[in-house]
Amino acid sequence: MPTFRTGVISDIAESLDGLMRVSVRIGDEIRNAINLNGLTGEVSVGDRVVLNTTAVDMNLGTGGQDFVLWNLEREDHSVSSGGHIMKLRYSPCQLDVLTAEAPESEHHKALELAESLDGMPIVACGLHSQIAPAAAMLKLLDPDLRIAYVMTDGGSLPLIQSNMVRLLKEKGLVDATVTCGHAFGGDYESVNIFSGLVTANEVASADIAIVAMGPGVTGTQTSLGHSAMEQGQVISAAGSLGGRPVAALRVSFADPRARHRAVSRQTLSALRFGALARCTMAVPDLPVEQLTVVMDSLIDTGLTEMHDVRIVDAWETVPALEKYGLESIRSMGRTLKDDPAFFEAAGAAGLFAGQLLYQTD
């Protein structure tokens, strides 16, 4: 059951367009919390608010923050999106959004009969932190490529919570964002991954889409009980719509957990059981000892028969991230130098997807 507590806003540390980071005093305790303006409206110092403290009280990583649930100083709050599609529906936080494909949208006509990606390359990621290296390598290949980030609802639902995506947009590495399913807050909203992909293609005019959940990933130390399974579903959707899916492998030789060493078990499961369409697995050209272990994992699980494999020289991934001022990017707390193989694997997927645009039959 969720845990709720009431306190008073004592400080506003940051105020962005759609999000505020605040401090809340509850008795003698000061807690940090996030206020999502689109859901609860803006808050001010001195406002008495109700917090959802569940994840922090449980010491969780995924969702591990306090959130302002309601401002007790306000009797009502109403902001209309102009659309009729509900996200977070049938929950106390349901909100209306104007999805790109809805009849009331200016883009409805363009999407009404859209059922093809026309060969657009799709980079399917299993972690949010893979977006940056994939985008950096794409822009290094061709700065004029138009990249859309399609955010699924496997992790954080509000896009505004991703500092990384905000930074990528500021630096011109991501040109448009689409939030699909129950994720919200993108430049374009969509109902599901299928319509989200065609929105990236038809409406955002993207050359390539990078698809990943928002910040956070849920796992249970089992083969199938994790949100990264959606990577396979993204590949299935992209393939069925005539796209060219490229899988970003979760590779690490620094993760202390055996299930995430070499190729993560989450990636192996997603590609074995979730990916019903054939994709290309982009494998970075790692040192021979590491490359052998990675390839053995793919062979032993039968993935080299189900999908194609391409060895990609992605050594420029870390320099590219540094070039674009993204040297502080981390994954699972590890930096570029701590775990270069992780970032090179995502960079390899981005680079190979970009190269597909220049291939001729």
Secondary structure as the mmCIF struct_conf table of DSSP 4:
data_model
#
loop_
_struct_conf.conf_type_id
_struct_conf.id
_struct_conf.beg_label_comp_id
_struct_conf.beg_label_asym_id
_struct_conf.beg_label_seq_id
_struct_conf.end_label_comp_id
_struct_conf.end_label_asym_id
_struct_conf.end_label_seq_id
STRN STRN1 PHE A 4 LEU A 16
TURN_TY1_P TURN_TY1_P1 ASP A 17 GLY A 18
STRN STRN2 LEU A 19 ILE A 26
TURN_TY1_P TURN_TY1_P2 GLY A 27 ASP A 28
STRN STRN3 GLU A 29 LEU A 36
HELX_RH_AL_P HELX_RH_AL_P1 ASN A 37 THR A 40
TURN_TY1_P TURN_TY1_P3 VAL A 45 GLY A 46
STRN STRN4 ARG A 48 ASN A 52
HELX_RH_AL_P HELX_RH_AL_P2 THR A 54 ASP A 57
TURN_TY1_P TURN_TY1_P4 MET A 58 ASN A 59
BEND BEND1 GLY A 61 GLY A 61
TURN_TY1_P TURN_TY1_P5 THR A 62 GLY A 63
BEND BEND2 GLN A 65 GLN A 65
STRN STRN5 ASP A 66 ASN A 71
TURN_TY1_P TURN_TY1_P6 LEU A 72 GLU A 73
BEND BEND3 GLU A 75 GLU A 75
BEND BEND4 GLY A 82 GLY A 82
STRN STRN6 ILE A 85 LYS A 87
BEND BEND5 LEU A 88 LEU A 88
TURN_TY1_P TURN_TY1_P7 ARG A 89 TYR A 90
BEND BEND6 SER A 91 SER A 91
TURN_TY1_P TURN_TY1_P8 PRO A 92 CYS A 93
STRN STRN7 LEU A 95 VAL A 97
STRN STRN8 THR A 99 THR A 99
TURN_TY1_P TURN_TY1_P9 ALA A 100 GLU A 101
BEND BEND7 ALA A 102 ALA A 102
TURN_TY1_P TURN_TY1_P10 PRO A 103 GLU A 104
BEND BEND8 SER A 105 SER A 105
TURN_TY1_P TURN_TY1_P11 GLU A 106 HIS A 107
HELX_RH_AL_P HELX_RH_AL_P3 HIS A 108 LEU A 111
TURN_TY1_P TURN_TY1_P12 GLU A 112 LEU A 113
TURN_TY1_P TURN_TY1_P13 ASP A 118 GLY A 119
STRN STRN9 PRO A 121 ALA A 124
BEND BEND9 GLY A 126 LEU A 127
HELX_RH_3T_P HELX_RH_3T_P1 HIS A 128 GLN A 130
HELX_RH_AL_P HELX_RH_AL_P4 ILE A 131 LEU A 141
TURN_TY1_P TURN_TY1_P14 PRO A 143 ASP A 144
STRN STRN10 ILE A 147 THR A 152
BEND BEND10 ASP A 153 GLY A 155
BEND BEND11 LEU A 157 LEU A 157
STRN STRN11 PRO A 158 PRO A 158
HELX_RH_3T_P HELX_RH_3T_P2 LEU A 159 GLN A 161
HELX_RH_AL_P HELX_RH_AL_P5 ASN A 163 GLU A 170
TURN_TY1_P TURN_TY1_P15 LYS A 171 GLY A 172
BEND BEND12 LEU A 173 LEU A 173
STRN STRN12 ALA A 176 THR A 179
TURN_TY1_P TURN_TY1_P16 GLY A 181 HIS A 182
STRN STRN13 PHE A 184 PHE A 184
BEND BEND13 GLY A 186 ASP A 187
STRN STRN14 TYR A 188 GLU A 189
BEND BEND14 VAL A 191 ASN A 192
HELX_RH_AL_P HELX_RH_AL_P6 ILE A 193 VAL A 198
HELX_RH_PI_P HELX_RH_PI_P1 THR A 199 VAL A 203
BEND BEND15 ALA A 204 ALA A 204
BEND BEND16 ASP A 207 ASP A 207
STRN STRN15 ILE A 208 MET A 213
BEND BEND17 PRO A 215 PRO A 215
STRN STRN16 GLY A 219 GLY A 219
BEND BEND18 GLN A 221 LEU A 224
STRN STRN17 HIS A 226 HIS A 226
HELX_RH_3T_P HELX_RH_3T_P3 SER A 227 MET A 229
HELX_RH_AL_P HELX_RH_AL_P7 GLU A 230 SER A 240
TURN_TY1_P TURN_TY1_P17 LEU A 241 GLY A 242
STRN STRN18 ARG A 244 ALA A 248
STRN STRN19 VAL A 251 SER A 252
BEND BEND19 PHE A 253 ALA A 254
BEND BEND20 PRO A 256 ARG A 257
HELX_RH_3T_P HELX_RH_3T_P4 ALA A 258 HIS A 260
BEND BEND21 ARG A 261 ARG A 261
STRN STRN20 ALA A 262 VAL A 263
HELX_RH_AL_P HELX_RH_AL_P8 ARG A 265 SER A 269
HELX_RH_PI_P HELX_RH_PI_P2 ALA A 270 GLY A 274
BEND BEND22 ALA A 277 ALA A 277
STRN STRN21 THR A 280 PRO A 284
HELX_RH_AL_P HELX_RH_AL_P9 VAL A 288 ASP A 300
TURN_TY1_P TURN_TY1_P18 THR A 301 GLY A 302
HELX_RH_AL_P HELX_RH_AL_P10 LEU A 303 MET A 306
BEND BEND23 HIS A 307 HIS A 307
STRN STRN22 ASP A 308 VAL A 312
TURN_TY1_P TURN_TY1_P19 TRP A 315 GLU A 316
HELX_RH_AL_P HELX_RH_AL_P11 THR A 317 LYS A 323
TURN_TY1_P TURN_TY1_P20 TYR A 324 GLY A 325
TURN_TY1_P TURN_TY1_P21 GLU A 327 SER A 328
STRN STRN23 SER A 331 SER A 331
TURN_TY1_P TURN_TY1_P22 MET A 332 GLY A 333
STRN STRN24 ARG A 334 ARG A 334
TURN_TY1_P TURN_TY1_P23 LEU A 336 ASP A 338
HELX_RH_AL_P HELX_RH_AL_P12 PRO A 340 LEU A 356
TURN_TY1_P TURN_TY1_P24 LEU A 357 TYR A 358
#
